[in-house]
Amino acid sequence: MTTDFSALFGYPAAALTTLAFIPQAWQSWRTRDLSGISLPMYAMFTLGVALWLGYGLVTDSLPVIAANAVTLLLASVVLWLKIVETRRTSI
């Protein structure tokens, strides 16, 4: 019973926190303006998401796996764009 009840929180939480990254990734991709994004913060965040994905895989938690796999993809796009922007502006 506890597992069924926890899914009422896990799946919506996973969906909402993952979907929250779509506007940032889309805006960053579309405008290529990442001046307001902190490279160290996004690097640490992306690594943290990768670790959460690993945790989800080890614990076999589908909400954690699904949310962090998608979030890792979106965060990696923003991080990549920020790295490209940083290299371009430092030349």
N, C-alpha and C positions, 0 to 999 in steps of 0.2 A: 504493500500500500504506500509506503514512503516513497518508493521509486516512481510510482505513477503520479503522486502528488508533486514531487520535485520537478517532473517534466512540465507541469503547469507554469513553473517559473523559469526553468532552463531554456526551453525552446523560444518563448517570447523574448527573454533577455538576450539570447544569442542572436535572434533575428534583428532586434532593435539596435544593439551595439554594432552589429555588422553593417546594417543598412545606413547607419549614421556616417560611415566613411565614404559612401558613394558620392555625395555632393562634393566633398573635398577632392577626391580623386578626379572626378569629372571636371571640376573647375580648374584644377592644376593642369590637367591634360589639355583642356581647351585653351586656356589663356597662357600657359607656360610661365605664369607669374607666381613664383614661390617665395617672394621676398618676405612674406610674413611667416614662413615656415622655418623653424629652428632645425638645422641639420643634426646637431647632437641629440636633441629631443627625439626627432623622428627615427634616428638610427637606434637609439635605446628602445623606443617604442616598438619598432619592427622586430628587434631581437627578442623583446619580451613576448610579442605575439607568437613568434616562432617557438619559444619555449612553452607557451601555453598550448600550442598545437602539439608539441611533444608530450606534454602532460596529458592532454586529452587522448592521445594515442596509447600511452602507457596505461591509463586508467579505463580505456575503452568507453569514453564518454562522448556519445554522438553529438550532443549540443556543443560541447567544447571543441570537438574536432571540426565540425561544420563551420561554426562561427569563426574560428581562428584560421582555418584554411582560406576562407574568403577574405577575411580581414588582412591576412598576410599578403595575399595577392594585391589588394588595394593599397596597403601601406607600402609595399615594395615599389609599386608604380610611383607613388608620391616621392618616396625616398630616392629612387633612381632619377626622377625629374629634378629634384633638389640638388643631387650630386652633379648632374649635367650643368645646371644653372650656376652652381658654385664654381665649377671648373671654367665655365665660359666667362664669368665675370672677373675671375682672378687672373686671366691671361692678359 
